[in-house]
Amino acid sequence: MSSLLFVLPWVFASVAIGMAIGFYLGVVRGAQSQTDAVEQERERTLKVLSGLVTATEQLTSDVNVRNTEIRDIGQNIGELDLDGELHEIQHALMTQVTSVLESNLKLEDDLTYTQCQVEEQAQEIDRTRREARTDALSGLGNRKAMDEKIKMMLANYRREEIPFVLMLCDVDKFKWINDTHGHQAGDNVVESVGAFLLSCIRDADFVARYGGDEFAMLLHDIDIETAAMVSERLRKRVSQRSFDLGSAEQTASVTFSIGVTSVAPGITADDLIERADKALYESKEQGRNKSYCFVDEELVPAPRLMRAADGERREQDEEEATDHTAEDCPPEGSTTTSDESTAVTAE
């Protein structure tokens, strides 16, 4: 009888867990049929599904262990040599053990099937989430991905004061490519430019197609002076390349207009985008194929900012050299009183 009391709680627990999982899967399937569900709900569902996969794996393992224990109990009961009323009890217990084993084996199959379904749902949600943040043409991040990345880097800046720069790059006279060679040629250029920009960044940086022929780059842990140098190198490098138009081996050369700004205390994501956009607009107004930086509420050409930074470095180097010389040499008009110096003067 004690064996029966040990077995029955596992039966009730197994049935309850199976019903709970079945109910939850029904809710999840219903939620996923709504294709317009907000992204936050998708992320929350993905997290729950991942937890459910782990729980299901653990539960399947536990059921397996309990099945082995129940078989051992059934075998021990079956080996007892009992007569009369005890034999009837033995028979009833064996019937219950057999029934529990059959239920648990079915539960184990259901759990395995459920685990596979949950994993498939999690993979589908993750794939949909990635697609929602990827530009289909260029393969880069899209506007949504860029907005999320800016917010993340801003939070990191406020927490750890790690600087970063936003750089907007616009393909000059892109409309001419579409009008002259067709929209397919324009799409080829967008795809090639995206691959080019992706090859120019570090692992910690980020590049996205901001829209149309405009691209955005988030450069991690650099200041505005370094970013000015990077923008000039990028602008010159892209002008030296030819991009495939996709037909009859035709290629086209393009140039960039670039706007650069850097993070600052109290700045928001909208502020960053607005400042970079102003710098980009100035580059176009000044004749295109230029790079401007938004610095201290002013729009400064990148070459001028580079020269100013070089001048400051040279002045700093000269000051350090002067300080070093002053430390090594005695002041003008002073005399030494050391025995060694006196001896040299006497000679």
BAROLUM-239532 format. One line per field, with one value per residue (C-alpha): y, x, z; residue in three letters. Coordinates in pm, whole numbers. Example, Ala and Ser with C-alpha at 12.3 -4.5 7.8 and 13.67 -1.06 7.14 Angstrom:
c2	-450; -106
c1	1230; 1367
c3	780; 714
rest	ALA; SER
END
This chain:
c2	0; 238; 179; 284; 603; 674; 625; 811; 1165; 1123; 1030; 1341; 1563; 1424; 1483; 1837; 1932; 1788; 1990; 2309; 2270; 2198; 2507; 2727; 2608; 2691; 3044; 3086; 2963; 3204; 3495; 3415; 3412; 3787; 3902; 4263; 4189; 4442; 4354; 4378; 4100; 3885; 3925; 3842; 3533; 3421; 3447; 3245; 2982; 2948; 2892; 2643; 2444; 2416; 2320; 2060; 1904; 1879; 1739; 1476; 1371; 1351; 1142; 907; 860; 805; 547; 348; 368; 262; -37; -144; -112; -311; -582; -603; -626; -893; -1106; -1122; -1469; -1380; -1578; -1502; -1144; -1019; -1174; -972; -654; -751; -790; -451; -282; -438; -314; 40; 29; -83; 197; 458; 338; 360; 713; 825; 680; 870; 1182; 1136; 1117; 1427; 1616; 1523; 1637; 1957; 2031; 2007; 2234; 2494; 2495; 2546; 2833; 2994; 2969; 3116; 3410; 3472; 3461; 3703; 3932; 3939; 4004; 4295; 4459; 4382; 4576; 4323; 4494; 4576; 4309; 4576; 4680; 4891; 5211; 5021; 4839; 5167; 5338; 5049; 5054; 5430; 5388; 5104; 5303; 5608; 5396; 5262; 5616; 5732; 5429; 5394; 5719; 5536; 5787; 5713; 5891; 5893; 5930; 5972; 5894; 5987; 5868; 6181; 6211; 5867; 5967; 6004; 5637; 5530; 5760; 5669; 5298; 5190; 5105; 4761; 4928; 5155; 4853; 4692; 5007; 5015; 4650; 4707; 5023; 4837; 4562; 4826; 5007; 4679; 4601; 4937; 4901; 4719; 4448; 4697; 4942; 4931; 5021; 5045; 5156; 5466; 5495; 5515; 5599; 5709; 5499; 5540; 5433; 5418; 5417; 5290; 5456; 5737; 6118; 6369; 6452; 6088; 6055; 6353; 6169; 5848; 6031; 6185; 5850; 5692; 5968; 5939; 5562; 5529; 5775; 5547; 5245; 5135; 4970; 4708; 4818; 4460; 4460; 4441; 4471; 4836; 5010; 5350; 5563; 5734; 5990; 6043; 6347; 6283; 6434; 6355; 6423; 6279; 6193; 6452; 6478; 6520; 6441; 6224; 5988; 6244; 6513; 6296; 6224; 6590; 6711; 6451; 6538; 6908; 6827; 6606; 6881; 7125; 6884; 6875; 7252; 7303; 7105; 6738; 6493; 6662; 6579; 6816; 6775; 6918; 7047; 7282; 7400; 7474; 7301; 7248; 7088; 6765; 6873; 7189; 6988; 6753; 7042; 7198; 6864; 6826; 7181; 7110; 6792; 6975; 7249; 6986; 6804; 7133; 7218; 6874; 6908; 7254; 7128; 6836; 7065; 7302; 7013; 6894; 7236; 7490; 7830; 8099; 8294; 8039; 7883; 7534; 7465; 7098; 6983; 6821; 7140; 7357; 7125; 7134; 7517; 7545; 7343
c1	0; 289; 417; 81; 88; 434; 322; -8; 133; 351; 45; -145; 162; 226; -132; -137; 189; 72; -251; -59; 181; -104; -293; 16; 92; -262; -219; 115; -21; -310; -78; 152; -135; -152; 110; 82; 186; 428; 797; 811; 554; 760; 1070; 876; 726; 1068; 1205; 914; 951; 1322; 1241; 973; 1218; 1453; 1170; 1040; 1383; 1413; 1063; 1126; 1440; 1253; 973; 1234; 1390; 1053; 952; 1263; 1182; 822; 935; 1166; 879; 649; 910; 959; 583; 547; 820; 640; 495; 158; -161; -524; -626; -266; -247; -551; -386; -69; -268; -440; -106; 47; -251; -198; 175; 113; -141; 99; 378; 156; 45; 400; 527; 254; 346; 710; 616; 398; 680; 926; 682; 606; 975; 1028; 732; 850; 1200; 1057; 842; 1141; 1350; 1068; 1025; 1400; 1414; 1122; 1289; 1612; 1425; 1243; 1581; 1753; 1737; 1645; 1840; 2174; 2177; 2266; 2067; 1761; 1632; 1473; 1799; 1991; 1750; 1787; 2167; 2184; 1975; 2197; 2517; 2367; 2285; 2640; 2777; 2574; 2680; 3047; 3121; 3234; 3214; 3083; 3015; 2724; 2817; 2558; 2677; 2472; 2552; 2584; 2356; 2210; 1901; 2119; 2216; 1852; 1745; 2036; 2088; 1759; 1644; 1805; 2142; 2061; 1977; 2308; 2493; 2308; 2398; 2764; 2795; 2651; 2912; 3183; 3082; 3056; 3417; 3530; 3409; 3534; 3344; 3231; 3095; 2759; 2636; 2278; 2089; 1917; 1689; 1714; 2076; 2165; 2367; 2443; 2753; 2795; 3163; 3243; 3488; 3631; 3620; 3503; 3857; 3932; 3593; 3675; 3986; 3787; 3522; 3785; 3953; 3616; 3516; 3842; 3841; 3488; 3566; 3848; 3621; 3391; 3060; 2897; 2573; 2471; 2450; 2699; 2988; 2902; 3037; 2990; 3199; 3022; 3109; 2981; 2855; 2911; 2778; 2943; 2852; 2955; 2776; 2770; 2624; 2247; 2208; 1924; 1900; 1690; 1951; 2227; 2037; 1938; 2298; 2441; 2168; 2255; 2622; 2524; 2304; 2594; 2820; 2568; 2520; 2894; 2910; 2888; 3177; 3260; 3255; 3127; 3122; 2876; 3097; 2990; 2682; 2895; 2937; 3307; 3469; 3639; 3980; 3976; 3895; 4179; 4424; 4310; 4359; 4705; 4794; 4685; 4891; 5198; 5157; 5119; 5431; 5627; 5509; 5606; 5948; 5999; 5898; 6135; 6426; 6356; 6372; 6709; 6884; 6954; 6779; 6961; 7214; 7226; 7546; 7617; 7776; 7846; 8204; 8201; 8084; 8341; 8619; 8522; 8505; 8846; 9001
c3	0; 75; -278; -419; -212; -352; -713; -717; -658; -966; -1169; -1064; -1109; -1458; -1569; -1426; -1596; -1928; -1910; -1819; -2111; -2351; -2232; -2262; -2615; -2716; -2584; -2762; -3096; -3068; -2995; -3284; -3530; -3483; -3731; -3617; -3257; -3114; -3105; -2729; -2701; -2940; -2729; -2416; -2580; -2704; -2351; -2213; -2484; -2411; -2045; -2139; -2352; -2055; -1820; -2065; -2100; -1721; -1687; -1956; -1774; -1442; -1594; -1737; -1396; -1228; -1490; -1407; -1035; -1094; -1304; -1022; -771; -997; -1036; -659; -602; -871; -714; -376; -297; -144; -82; -29; 30; -1; -347; -453; -320; -509; -830; -780; -719; -1031; -1233; -1096; -1166; -1524; -1571; -1429; -1656; -1962; -1867; -1801; -2127; -2312; -2113; -2205; -2574; -2539; -2369; -2642; -2910; -2717; -2676; -3052; -3117; -2866; -3015; -3363; -3237; -3067; -3383; -3591; -3354; -3350; -3732; -3757; -3506; -3708; -4030; -3866; -3801; -4133; -4457; -4724; -5005; -4843; -4574; -4317; -4015; -4091; -3932; -3644; -3570; -3580; -3340; -3095; -3127; -3060; -2745; -2628; -2688; -2517; -2212; -2215; -2241; -1940; -1737; -1833; -2023; -2336; -2625; -2971; -3298; -3541; -3907; -4184; -4539; -4844; -5198; -5413; -5718; -5665; -5859; -6169; -6145; -6124; -6408; -6636; -6569; -6413; -6063; -6072; -6121; -5828; -5614; -5710; -5603; -5269; -5207; -5303; -5096; -4797; -4835; -4872; -4552; -4364; -4462; -4322; -3964; -3656; -3471; -3206; -3468; -3642; -3990; -4116; -4420; -4288; -4590; -4970; -5054; -4702; -4457; -4088; -3899; -3522; -3429; -3082; -2841; -3058; -3030; -3289; -3407; -3481; -3647; -3873; -3990; -4042; -4244; -4474; -4529; -4600; -4842; -5038; -5036; -5176; -5457; -5572; -5612; -5893; -5814; -6035; -6203; -6272; -6651; -6941; -6695; -6639; -6331; -6172; -5940; -5650; -5387; -5035; -4853; -4483; -4161; -3828; -3466; -3131; -2809; -2530; -2178; -2178; -2548; -2676; -2974; -3162; -3089; -3232; -3551; -3593; -3552; -3791; -4040; -4021; -4085; -4380; -4526; -4498; -4687; -4971; -4965; -4998; -5321; -5215; -5175; -4844; -4477; -4208; -3832; -3581; -3297; -3017; -3207; -3515; -3850; -3916; -4224; -4126; -4269; -4056; -3746; -3828; -3871; -3543; -3366; -3522; -3412; -3056; -3051; -3181; -2919; -2650; -2771; -2771; -2420; -2296; -2463; -2304; -1962; -1998; -2098; -1811; -1565; -1703; -1728; -1449; -1480; -1678; -1464; -1185; -1056; -939; -607; -630; -587; -932; -1110; -926; -1027; -1395; -1390; -1226; -1500
rest	MET; SER; SER; LEU; LEU; PHE; VAL; LEU; PRO; TRP; VAL; PHE; ALA; SER; VAL; ALA; ILE; GLY; MET; ALA; ILE; GLY; PHE; TYR; LEU; GLY; VAL; VAL; ARG; GLY; ALA; GLN; SER; GLN; THR; ASP; ALA; VAL; GLU; GLN; GLU; ARG; GLU; ARG; THR; LEU; LYS; VAL; LEU; SER; GLY; LEU; VAL; THR; ALA; THR; GLU; GLN; LEU; THR; SER; ASP; VAL; ASN; VAL; ARG; ASN; THR; GLU; ILE; ARG; ASP; ILE; GLY; GLN; ASN; ILE; GLY; GLU; LEU; ASP; LEU; ASP; GLY; GLU; LEU; HIS; GLU; ILE; GLN; HIS; ALA; LEU; MET; THR; GLN; VAL; THR; SER; VAL; LEU; GLU; SER; ASN; LEU; LYS; LEU; GLU; ASP; ASP; LEU; THR; TYR; THR; GLN; CYS; GLN; VAL; GLU; GLU; GLN; ALA; GLN; GLU; ILE; ASP; ARG; THR; ARG; ARG; GLU; ALA; ARG; THR; ASP; ALA; LEU; SER; GLY; LEU; GLY; ASN; ARG; LYS; ALA; MET; ASP; GLU; LYS; ILE; LYS; MET; MET; LEU; ALA; ASN; TYR; ARG; ARG; GLU; GLU; ILE; PRO; PHE; VAL; LEU; MET; LEU; CYS; ASP; VAL; ASP; LYS; PHE; LYS; TRP; ILE; ASN; ASP; THR; HIS; GLY; HIS; GLN; ALA; GLY; ASP; ASN; VAL; VAL; GLU; SER; VAL; GLY; ALA; PHE; LEU; LEU; SER; CYS; ILE; ARG; ASP; ALA; ASP; PHE; VAL; ALA; ARG; TYR; GLY; GLY; ASP; GLU; PHE; ALA; MET; LEU; LEU; HIS; ASP; ILE; ASP; ILE; GLU; THR; ALA; ALA; MET; VAL; SER; GLU; ARG; LEU; ARG; LYS; ARG; VAL; SER; GLN; ARG; SER; PHE; ASP; LEU; GLY; SER; ALA; GLU; GLN; THR; ALA; SER; VAL; THR; PHE; SER; ILE; GLY; VAL; THR; SER; VAL; ALA; PRO; GLY; ILE; THR; ALA; ASP; ASP; LEU; ILE; GLU; ARG; ALA; ASP; LYS; ALA; LEU; TYR; GLU; SER; LYS; GLU; GLN; GLY; ARG; ASN; LYS; SER; TYR; CYS; PHE; VAL; ASP; GLU; GLU; LEU; VAL; PRO; ALA; PRO; ARG; LEU; MET; ARG; ALA; ALA; ASP; GLY; GLU; ARG; ARG; GLU; GLN; ASP; GLU; GLU; GLU; ALA; THR; ASP; HIS; THR; ALA; GLU; ASP; CYS; PRO; PRO; GLU; GLY; SER; THR; THR; THR; SER; ASP; GLU; SER; THR; ALA; VAL; THR; ALA; GLU
END
